[in-house]
């Protein structure tokens, strides 16, 4: 279930991070242009791009966000960002709650790996948890490399005025993301940052997830993780495949002199706890149904459609039938 929405620099929600807790039933009240639709359409924006339906990945840019699709038209980045100032960074965040399989949960909870008998709890099939997913996006960028270390370079994301695309195809680029998994008692179990980094000697960029080494020093299907060193010796960086706003696989690094053909598998699956949490996020967003306000004059009769299958009706035309 979606528990909270977070926004910054989304239309009138600027200057600070805005958070909107959600209950089983939440009513948003306000005058025209108070921002009610912006909150709801931010969920639509995430839902349309979370699995790559609207978003796309370009090696030189990274994951880009689509604001228009077959089911919804939210304009473009310039019309959605506060005051149409495309140099601003757009923040879209969401919190969901669900239950996680016991094995995955115990991998995250350090109490179970410490071996302290007084800290161990009775084994259960599932445990409650929450996932915070926060995305930070900017307009199309020029990529200026900054020296970060001998092997890696961060990106200095600067907007070029000549790239102010006025068409509806203007997209935002994912700069970074922050993922946090908490227990049902609100104890932080996993806290990680996704960053976009420039390939050494190339203009292309990749996404890396910063993770504690205690979680990286294991194997997936008998194959150890390939991770880059972080400035903090207790952390490593996993290179991820990003078809949309959610990573779905881990890149393997090829050994010198080897090729992808004799170095199978080329990709590894995500750790179980991340795969389960991200799948719960996909499901939560896929269940969103948006019915716009019906502004047409009332009719005496409305036809009933039994096979609507409507996911987003921005005009409200299907509202009576859905109700």
C-alpha positions in Angstrom: 0.0 0.0 0.0 1.2 3.5 -0.8 1.7 5.3 2.5 3.3 8.7 1.5 4.1 10.9 -1.4 7.0 13.4 -1.4 7.5 16.3 -3.8 9.9 19.1 -4.4 10.0 21.5 -7.4 6.9 19.9 -8.8 4.7 22.8 -10.0 3.8 24.9 -7.0 5.5 22.6 -4.5 8.9 24.3 -4.4 11.4 25.7 -1.9 11.3 22.6 0.4 10.4 19.0 0.4 6.6 18.4 0.8 5.3 15.2 2.2 1.7 13.9 2.1 0.9 10.9 4.3 -1.8 8.6 2.9 -4.3 6.5 4.8 -6.9 3.9 3.7 -9.0 6.9 2.7 -7.4 10.3 2.1 -9.4 13.3 0.9 -7.5 16.3 -0.6 -9.4 19.6 -0.2 -8.5 22.9 -1.7 -9.4 25.6 -4.2 -8.7 25.5 -7.9 -5.0 25.5 -8.6 -4.2 24.5 -5.0 -2.1 21.6 -6.1 -4.4 18.6 -5.6 -4.0 17.2 -9.1 -0.2 17.7 -9.0 0.0 15.3 -6.0 -2.0 12.6 -7.9 -0.3 13.1 -11.2 3.1 12.7 -9.6 2.0 9.2 -8.8 0.9 8.7 -12.4 4.3 10.0 -13.5 6.1 7.4 -11.4 3.7 4.6 -12.4 4.3 5.4 -16.1 8.0 5.3 -15.8 8.7 2.8 -13.1 9.2 -0.2 -15.4 10.4 1.6 -18.5 6.9 1.8 -20.2 7.4 5.5 -20.7 11.0 6.0 -19.8 14.0 5.1 -21.9 17.7 4.4 -21.2 20.4 6.0 -23.4 24.0 5.0 -22.4 25.1 8.7 -22.9 22.3 10.2 -20.9 20.9 7.5 -18.5 17.3 6.9 -17.6 15.0 9.6 -19.0 11.5 10.3 -17.8 8.5 10.5 -20.2 5.8 13.0 -19.3 3.4 11.9 -22.1 2.2 8.5 -23.0 -0.8 6.8 -24.6 -2.7 6.9 -21.3 -1.8 10.3 -19.8 -0.3 13.6 -20.9 1.5 15.6 -18.2 3.1 18.1 -20.6 6.9 18.1 -20.4 9.6 18.7 -17.8 9.5 22.5 -18.2 5.7 22.6 -17.7 5.9 20.3 -14.7 8.9 21.7 -12.8 8.2 24.7 -10.5 8.0 28.1 -12.3 9.1 26.4 -15.5 12.7 26.8 -14.3 14.4 23.8 -16.0 17.6 24.3 -14.0 15.8 23.0 -10.9 16.0 19.5 -9.7 12.7 17.6 -9.5 12.2 15.3 -6.5 9.5 12.6 -6.6 9.3 10.2 -3.6 7.0 7.4 -2.5 6.7 5.1 0.5 5.0 1.7 0.5 4.5 -0.9 3.1 4.2 -4.6 2.6 5.6 -7.9 4.0 8.9 -9.5 3.1 9.9 -13.2 3.2 11.7 -14.2 6.3 14.9 -15.2 4.6 15.3 -11.9 2.8 14.4 -9.9 5.9 17.0 -11.7 8.0 19.7 -11.0 5.4 19.0 -7.3 6.0 18.5 -7.3 9.7 22.0 -7.3 11.3 20.5 -8.6 14.6 20.1 -12.0 13.0 23.7 -12.1 11.6 25.2 -11.0 14.9 24.5 -14.3 16.5 23.5 -12.8 19.8 20.8 -15.1 21.3 19.1 -12.3 23.1 18.6 -10.5 19.8 17.1 -13.4 17.9 13.4 -13.4 17.4 11.0 -16.2 16.7 11.1 -17.1 13.0 8.1 -16.1 10.9 7.1 -16.6 7.3 6.8 -12.9 6.6 7.8 -9.6 8.3 6.4 -6.2 7.8 8.6 -3.5 6.2 8.4 -0.1 4.5 10.3 1.0 1.4 11.2 4.7 0.7 12.1 5.4 -2.9 13.1 9.0 -3.8 14.1 10.0 -7.3 16.0 13.2 -8.3 15.7 14.3 -11.9 16.9 17.2 -14.0 16.4 18.4 -17.6 18.6 17.2 -20.4 22.2 17.8 -19.4 25.6 18.5 -20.7 28.0 16.0 -19.1 31.1 17.6 -17.6 33.4 15.1 -15.9 34.8 15.9 -12.5 37.7 13.9 -11.1 36.4 11.7 -8.3 39.1 9.1 -8.0 41.7 7.4 -10.3 39.1 5.0 -11.6 35.7 6.8 -11.5 34.3 10.2 -12.3 31.1 11.8 -11.1 29.0 13.9 -13.4 28.6 17.6 -13.1 25.1 18.0 -14.4 24.7 21.4 -16.1 21.7 22.4 -18.2 22.5 23.8 -21.6 20.2 26.7 -22.5 20.3 25.7 -26.2 18.7 22.3 -25.2 15.5 23.9 -23.9 13.2 21.7 -25.9 9.8 23.3 -26.0 8.1 20.2 -27.4 6.0 17.6 -25.5 8.9 15.1 -25.9 11.1 17.0 -23.5 12.2 14.5 -20.8 14.0 14.6 -17.4 17.1 12.6 -16.7 17.5 10.5 -13.5 20.5 12.0 -11.6 20.3 9.9 -8.5 17.9 8.0 -6.2 17.7 7.0 -2.6 16.3 3.7 -1.3 15.6 2.9 2.3 14.0 -0.2 3.8 12.8 -0.1 7.4 11.3 -2.7 9.7 7.8 -2.6 10.9 9.2 -0.9 14.0 10.8 1.8 11.8 14.3 0.6 12.3 16.5 1.3 9.2 17.6 -2.0 7.7 18.9 -0.8 4.3 19.9 2.7 3.3 21.5 3.1 -0.2 22.1 5.8 -2.8 21.9 5.3 -6.6 24.3 7.6 -8.5 25.0 8.2 -12.2 28.7 8.0 -13.0 30.6 8.6 -16.1 32.6 5.8 -17.7 36.3 6.3 -17.6 37.5 7.7 -20.9 34.0 7.9 -22.3 31.0 10.2 -22.4 28.6 7.3 -21.6 27.2 7.0 -18.0 26.2 4.1 -15.8 24.2 3.7 -12.6 25.8 2.4 -9.4 24.2 1.4 -6.1 26.2 2.0 -3.0 25.8 -0.9 -0.6 27.5 -2.2 2.7 30.1 -4.8 2.0 28.5 -7.2 4.5 25.7 -7.5 1.9 28.1 -7.7 -1.0 30.3 -10.5 0.3 28.0 -13.3 -0.7 27.1 -15.0 -3.9 24.1 -15.1 -6.4 23.6 -18.6 -7.8 27.1 -19.5 -6.9 28.6 -16.4 -8.6 30.2 -13.7 -6.4 29.3 -10.0 -6.8 31.5 -7.8 -8.9 31.6 -4.5 -7.2 33.8 -1.3 -7.4 35.4 0.1 -4.3 33.9 3.0 -2.5 35.7 5.8 -0.7 34.4 4.2 2.5 36.1 0.8 2.9 32.9 -0.7 4.4 31.0 0.0 1.2 31.1 -1.1 -2.5 29.4 0.0 -5.7 27.2 -2.3 -7.8 26.7 -1.4 -11.5 23.0 -1.9 -12.3 20.9 -2.3 -15.5 18.1 0.3 -15.4 15.3 -0.2 -17.9 13.2 2.3 -16.0 13.3 3.9 -12.5 13.8 0.5 -10.9 17.0 -1.6 -11.4 16.3 -5.1 -12.5 19.8 -6.7 -12.9 23.4 -6.4 -11.9 26.2 -6.1 -14.5 29.1 -8.5 -14.2 32.6 -7.1 -14.9 34.5 -9.1 -17.6 37.9 -10.2 -16.6 40.8 -9.0 -18.8 41.0 -10.9 -22.0 37.5 -12.5 -21.6 34.4 -11.9 -23.6 30.7 -11.9 -22.8 30.3 -15.2 -24.6 32.7 -17.2 -22.4 32.0 -15.2 -19.2 28.4 -16.3 -18.7 26.2 -15.1 -17.1 26.7 -11.5 -18.2 24.1 -10.3 -15.7 23.2 -11.3 -12.2 19.8 -11.0 -10.5 19.3 -8.5 -7.8 19.6 -9.7 -4.2 16.4 -11.3 -2.9 15.5 -8.5 -0.5 15.9 -5.8 -3.2 14.1 -7.8 -5.8 11.2 -8.4 -3.5 11.0 -4.8 -2.3 11.2 -3.4 -5.9 8.6 -5.8 -7.1 6.2 -4.7 -4.3 6.8 -1.1 -5.5 6.0 -2.1 -9.1 2.8 -3.8 -8.0 1.7 -0.8 -5.8 2.1 1.6 -8.7 0.6 -0.7 -11.2 -2.7 -0.7 -9.2 -3.2 3.0 -9.5 -6.4 4.0 -11.3 -6.7 7.7 -12.1 -10.1 9.2 -13.0 -10.1 12.9 -13.9 -12.9 15.3 -13.0 -16.0 15.1 -15.1 -16.6 18.7 -16.3 -19.1 17.9 -19.0 -22.8 18.7 -18.2 -24.7 15.9 -16.4 -26.7 13.4 -18.4 -29.9 11.7 -17.5 -28.5 8.3 -18.5 -24.9 6.9 -18.7 -24.0 3.7 -20.5 -22.4 1.0 -18.4 -19.3 -0.6 -19.8 -18.4 -4.0 -18.3 -15.0 -4.2 -20.0 -13.5 -0.8 -19.3 -10.0 -1.7 -18.2 -9.3 2.0 -17.7 -6.0 2.9 -15.9 -5.9 6.6 -16.5 -8.8 8.7 -17.7 -7.7 12.3 -17.4 -10.9 13.7 -18.9 -13.3 11.9 -16.5 -15.3 10.6 -19.3 -15.4 7.1 -17.8 -16.0 8.3 -14.3 -19.8 7.5 -14.1 -19.3 4.0 -15.6 -16.5 3.3 -13.2 -18.5 4.4 -10.2 
